[in-house]
């Protein structure tokens, strides 16, 4: 058997080494989990994905110009639907002597 003092010193050295490893791990986690760095990384990822989506959309539009024109026309018609409906709505012809009040309630009866 070894001397208890030696075992104690070995155990203390092991504990100190474990504490040092744990401190190093915690420092690495703090750096990785820094909210500012996480936000920057998320913004970079979103920008990269957005750029990739825009590039894919552009390539699709170049390959299918007719579909793009059709979608654009449909969107334009949808946005202008009220104005277009107004063009086709029947309008009352203006009457020269149209009454604007109930009979018997006004001075012109």
FENVEN-V446054 format. One line per field, one symbol per residue. phi: phi as a letter, one per 30 degrees, with the letter a starting at -180 (. if undefined). psi: psi as a letter, one per 40 degrees, with the letter a starting at -180 (. if undefined). burial: I if it has 24 or more other ideal C-beta (glycine too) atoms within 12 Angstrom, else O. A space follows every 10 residues. Layout:
phi = ???
psi = ???
burial = ???
This chain:
phi = .cdddddddd dddddddddd dddddddddd ddcdeddddd dddddddddd dddddddddd dddbdddddd dddddddddc dddddddcdd cdddcdcddc bddicbdcd
psi = iihddddddd dddddddddd dddddddddd ddehdddddd dddddddddd dddddddddd dddgdddddd ddddddddde dddddddeih ihhhhdfhhe iiheeiee.
burial = OOOOOOOOOO OOOOOOOOOO OOOOOOOOOO OOOOOOOOOO OOOOOOOOOO OOOOOOOOOO OOOOOOOOOO OOOOOOOOOO OOOOOOOOOO OOOOOOOOOO OOOOOOOOO
